[in-house]
Amino acid sequence: MDRPRRAAAAKPAGHYAATTTSTKRKKSDSTTASSRKKGKQRAEPTVYGVGSRTPVPLPADVSVPIPVITPDPLDPAALALDLNKSYEDQITPPKWPKRQQRWKNPTGNPIRFMEDTPIGWNTDEPDLDPHDLEAQIARCHERISDNIMPHQFDFKLRNFLLEQKSRKDMMSLEPAGLSWPVVQRLQSLKGTLEWLQSQHDKYELAANVTNIMAAYRSGQLRWNTGLVTYWSRGSQLCLPRPFRWDEFDIINAQNDGSSGFWVEGLQGPGPVPQLFDCIAKPIPGDVPFRAYMNITIRIPEATFQAGGGAFNPVLGSVGLQLPFVDDSGASVMQINQSDIRYLMSLNRDPQQNDPPPPPVLGALQITVANGVYNNLVCRRLEINMWDPKIGNYMSTAWHPVQVVIHDDTNSTQQLRLNGPWPRHRMYTSSAPDGLSNTYFTDIHPSQSLTVPWVHPAQMAAQLPDFAVQPISAAGGKVAGGKAVP
């Protein structure tokens, strides 16, 4: 039902008031702005993209690709001495921004529509830690008392109170004095341990998980965002330290890390989101807006060369290009065990000996879009993207990544997910031309000839209609509607 238009433009004095000092606005030099102030005819908007480029702030030289940072070679002897050093006291706590301007509505009637709110007002709390429930709850009460969109904060308050109760119930199951991140981590590790045991501990990780949980419960190990500890077959190998791939490679190789190895603290304390929902393009006839891109994976070169045993390669690590779903909601790249098996067979030596499996980082508990938790083993692979236009890889270096492996030995393959790497490594853009393409480049999109310029007339394209199966209601009719066949 259409709601009558409210006289929101002429807000009475005292309708709302700022409770903090507002920032003085700089006088505009724009003739458009001055004409609006004087009540003149509204200026027509400037349309960019028709014969001209949109002016955007650019770095000094956007044609230069993103540099590849290659750390200096690591000294294994110095690393061995440094493993007994803890970096916990060097963690810099996060700095939250200053609280934004606060507004109050001193009149009796609350403001209930966004159109009536002060310019600049919003529902965000950037100065608060999103995990600090006490602070968030207190702020909700303040916002409700401000009388501006109180229903928004009543809704937030209800959810925070439910989360607070759930958190207290979970913390009551563990020893007193443990922090909330540690309790979250213990809950996640419980599920991982059960999964490992159901798999008969074929990755030799159960001893690591058992001893990590004991270390958390005793207070010997604390959750430190940004720091990790390395474990091998139940033994802790170092004190908390920052994660570096070159350190991982050395420590993992020294401990026969194709199994039985664990990096604790690399992901968050709880299950990581794995939300399923060059140019990444939709496949004709496939699900609309599910775009694919090609990424090449390979066994790490260093591990490949240091295979040892019967494996005696004569070539470098051979890569395998695979199609991946472009999934910005995936916290980590995901492939199938059959992909790993084929990649290893591809790299057999002349005597047909398989290379060692890629180094293992542990196991991850992930949560998918329907709320189900899954546990997957996590390995280290190297990836790159091939550019057929130039006949070379997009990056001069192969990039180490975490990859979770879906075991499809006795089940069907799952879609491969690209994870965060493409957006971490390259510029990403899209265009409202109705094609649903995503464009990846190593130069700024404003300088790229790949991203199309779209006329405003093309931007009105509607989403495609989906075939919907009618659902019969009780009595064969829908309230207020016609009979459903």
N, C-alpha and C positions, 0 to 999 in steps of 0.2 A: 504494500500500500504506500502511495506517495505521501511523504510527510510535508505539511505546509512549510514554506520557506520562512525561517526566523529572521527577525531584524537583528542580525548578529553584527552588522557593520557598525552601527551606532551603539557602542557599549556605554552605559551610563558611568559617570564618575564613581569610583569606589567599587566598580564591578569586580575588579581584582587589583591587587597591588603587589609590587615587588617587595620582598622582605630583605633583600640584599642589594647593595649598591650596584646599579646597572652601569655597564661600560658605555662611555660616551661615544656616540657614533661619529665616524669620520665623515666630514662633509663630502658628498659625492660630486664628482666633476661631470657626471653623466647628464647630458641634455635630456635624455629620456626620463631620468629620475626627477629632474627639476620640472619637466612638463607635467608629470603626474601630480607633483605637489601643488602645482598651480591650477589643477583641474582641467588641463588641456586635453586634447584628444589623445587617447591611448596610443602609444607607439606600437607599430607592428613588430613582431618578433623577427629577429634575424635568423634566416634559415641557412645553416651550414651544411656542407656536403653536396651542394649543387654548384659545381664549378669552383668551390673553395674548400679548404680544410679547416676543421675546428681548431682554433688557437688553444693550445694546452701548454702548461709549464713543462719544459723539457730540460733534461740534463745538458751539460756542455756539448757532448758529442754522443747522440743517441744511436749513431750508426755503428758504434763499437760494440761488439758482442759482449755479453756478460763474461768477465774473466773467470777462468777456472783456477781456484785456489788449491795449490798442491803443497801440503805441509812438508817441512824439512824431514829428511829420513830420521827415523827414531832410533835412538841408541838402546838396544835391549838391556845392556848392563845398567844404564841409568834408570830405565823403567823398572827393573827388578828392585832397585833400592827405593824407588818412589812409591811402590805399591803399599808400603807400610805407613804412608803418610795419609792422614785424613784431611779432606778439603771441606769438612762441614762448617768450620768457622769462617770460611771464605765465601759463603753463600750470601749474596746481596738480596735482602727481602724486596719483594715487588713494591714499587712506589705508585700509589694510586693518585690520580689527578685531584685537584681541588674541587670541592663540591660546587656544582653548577648553581646558577641563580635560583633562588626559591621564591615561589609566588604563593599568595594567599588570596582567597575569595572571601572578603569580610561580610558579604551579603548573606541572607538566610538561605537562599536557594542555591543548591550546588550546581556547578557547571557539568553537564552530562554529555555534551557533544564536542568533538575535537575542533569543529569550526569556531567554537566560542572561546577556545583557550588562548592565552597570551602568545604572541609570536615568540618563538624560542622555547616555549614550554614543551616538555616531553616526559615520558614515563621512565626514562633510564636513570640509573644510579651509578655513574662511572666512578665515583669516589669510594664505593664499597666493594669489598671482596665478595664476589658472587657466592662463595661458599660459607661466608660468615652469616649464619642464619639469624643469630641474635641481632646483629646490626641491620639486616634486611627487614626483620620483623618490626624493629623499632622505627625504621624509616617508613614502613607501610602505615603505621599508626600516625606518624607525622603527616604523611601525604593525605590520609583520609581527613585529618583535621583541617588541612588546607582548603578543603571543600571544592577542589577542582578534579573532576573525573574520579570521585571517590570509589565508584564501582570497580574501576581498573585495579585499584590497590586493595580493595576488599578481596577480589579474586586472587591477586598475588599473595595476600596474607593467608588465605585459606590453604593455598598450596605449600607455602613455607611452613605452616603449622603441621600439616600432614608429613612433610619431609622431616621436620624436627622430631616428631613422634617416632617415625621409622628409624631415624638415626639413633635415638636413645634406645630403642628396642634392640637394634643391632649391636650397639656398644655394650649393652648389658650382658651379652654372650661371651665377651672377652675380658681378660684381666683388667681391673680398674687402673686408670692412669694412662692408658694408651690413647694416642691421638686419633682423630677421626680418619685421616688418611691411612694410618696403620690398620685400623679396624676394617676399612674398605679393602685394603690389600689382602688381609687375612681371609676375608670372605671370598675374594676372587681366587686366591690360591687354594682354598678348600675345593672349589669346583674343579680347578685345574688338576689337583692331586687325584680326585676321584676319576677324572677322565684318563689320566695317565695310567692309573691302576687298571681301569677297564680295558686299556690297550696293552696290558701285560708289560707296561713300562718299556716298550720297544725302543724308545729314544733314550733310555737310561737317565731320566730327568727327575724321577720321584724322590731320590735322596736329596737332590738340591732343594726341591720344594719343601720337603719335611724339615730340613735344617734351617731354611730361611724363615719358615713360620715359627720355629722355636726361637730363633734369634729375635724376631719381632716381639714375641710374647715376653721374653726375658728383659727386653729393653736394650739388648746388645746392639740391635739394628733399629734405626729410625728411618722414617720416610723423609727423604730430602729431594725435593724437586730439582732436577738438573744434575744429580749425582747418581752413580751406579756402583754396584759391587759385582765382581766376577766370582762365579762358583763353578767347581768341577767335581762331579760325582759326590756331592755332599760337603765338600770342603770350600771354605771361603778363601779366596785368593788375594784379596786386597781390602783396604778400608775404602769408605766412600770417596769417589773421585769423578771428575767429568768424563763423559764418554767421548772417545776418539776412535775412529775406525782403524787407524794404524796401530793403536794400542791393542784393540780387540784382535786384530789379525795375529799379532805376536803372541798374546796370551792364549788365544784359542789354539794356535798351531802347537804351542808348547804343551798343551793338555789334550791333544788328540781330540779336538773339538768338533768333529763331525757328528758326535753324539755326547751326551753326558755333560754338556756345557750350558751355562745359564748366565744371562746378564740381568741382574735385578735392578729395577728402577728405570728402565729405558722408556716404558710407556707410563700412563697414569696409574694411580692406585687401584681404580676399579676397572670393569670391562671397558675396552676401547670401542667406540662406535664404528661399525662397518656397515653404513647405511646405504642399501641399494635403492634406490628410488627409481711441423706437420699440421692436419685438420681432423678433428674428431667429427665424423659424419654419421647420421642415422642410416641404417641399412633399409632400403626400400622393402616394404612389407613387414618390417619388424615393428617392435613397440615404438610409438612416436616418442621422440626426445631421448631415446637411448642411443647415445653416440659412441662410436668405436674409434680407437686409434691404435696404430702399430707401435710396439715397443720391442726392442731386442734385448734378450736376457742372456747371461752367460755365467758359468762357474767362475768365481774369482780367480784371476790370473795367478796371484801369489799362492793360493791354496792348490791350484792346478799344478804349478811347477814343483811344489813341495809335497807331492802326493806320497812319495815313499812306497815301500812294499814292492809288490810285483808291477805296479803301474809305472810305465816308462814311456811318457809321451815324446813325440818328435815334433809336434806342432803346438802352437799356442791354443788357448781356450777358444773353441768355436761357439759362436752365438746362435741363438734361435729367435727369429722374429715371430711374435704372437699378437693376435688382436686382443685388445683390452677394452672393457667398458670404461668410458670416462666418467668416473664416480667421485665427485668432489666431497661426498660424505664419508668416503672410506679413509680410515686413519692409517692404513697400511696396505701395501700392495698384496694382492692375493692371486695365486695360481693353483694348479692341480698337481697332485703327485705324479700323474702320468706325464705331465710336462717335464718334471725333474727326471723321471726315468728315461724319457727320450733324449733329453739334453745330455745325460750321462752316457747313453749309448752312442750319441753323436761324437763324443770325445774319447772313445776307447783308443787305446794305443794299438800299434800293429799286431800285438799278440792277443788283441781283443780283451784286454783287462780294463774294467771300468775304473774311472777316476774316483777318488774318495767323494762322498756326498758333500754338498756345500756346508760350510760351518753353521752350526746351530747356535741360536741365541737364547733358546728356551721355548716356552709355550705361552701363547696369549689367549686370554678369555675375551671374546668379542661379543658384542650385542648387535643383532641385526634389526632391521626396521620393524619387525613384528614383536620385538621385545625378547626373543629367544636368545639364550646364551649358547655360544659354541666355543670349543677349545681347539686351537690349531697350533701345530708346531711352527716355529719361526726360524727361518734360515737367512743367511747373508748371501745375496747375489749381486751381480753388477749389471747395470742397464745403460742403454743408450737409445737414440732414435736415428733412423736412417733417413736421409733427405735424398730422394731419387732425382730431384732437379739438379743437384750439384754432384751427385754420385759419391757422397761421403756422409759420415755420421755428423749429427748436429753439434756434438760436443767432442773436443779433442781428448777428453778423459772419460773413462768408464766410471759410472757413479755407483758407490756401494749403497745398498738399500736393504731394509728389512722386508722380508716377504713371508707371509703366512701361507701354509701349504694345506689345501683341502685334499684329504685322502680319498681318492675316487677309485681305490682298488676294488671295492665291492659295491660301488654306487656310481651314479652318473657324474659326469663332469659338471662343475659349476662355472658360471661366468667369471672370467678373469677381471679383476678390478685394478685400475692403474694406481690408486692411492694418491698421496699428496705430492709425489715427486715432480710431475710436469709443472704444477703451479709453483713449486718451490724453486725450480730451476729456470723457468722461462716466463715470458710475458704471456698472458692469456686474455683473449678477448672474444667477443661475439658480435653479431650484427642482427638487427631486427628485420631481416629480410624474409622470414618465414622458412628458412632452410634448416635452422637449428644447428648450424655448424659452430664448432669451437676452434679458434685459431691459436696456435702456439708458435711463438717466434722468439729469437734471442736478441731482437732489437725492439725498440719502443713501437707499439702498434701504430702510432701516428706516422711513423716512417716506413711502415710495411706496406707493400703493394698487394698483400694477400687479403687483408680485411676489406670488404667492400663498403663503399659509401652508399647509404640507403636514402632514397627520397622519402620525405614525410608521408607521402601517399601510400608507400609500401608498409609503413609501420602499423597500419590499422588492421593488418591481417589477423583473423580470429584463430583461436586454437581449433584443431580438427575435432569434429564430432566423433564420439565413440559409440559403438553399437551397445545398447543397453537392453538387457533381458527384462521384460516387464515382470513385476512381482505382484501376484494376486493378493489383495487385501481381504480381510474378513468380510463376507457378504458380497464380494466381487466388486466393491466400489471403494474408491479413495475419498476420504472426507473432502467435500467441496469440489469434487471433480467428477469425471465421467467413469463409467464402468470400465474396468480393465479386462481385456480379453484373456 
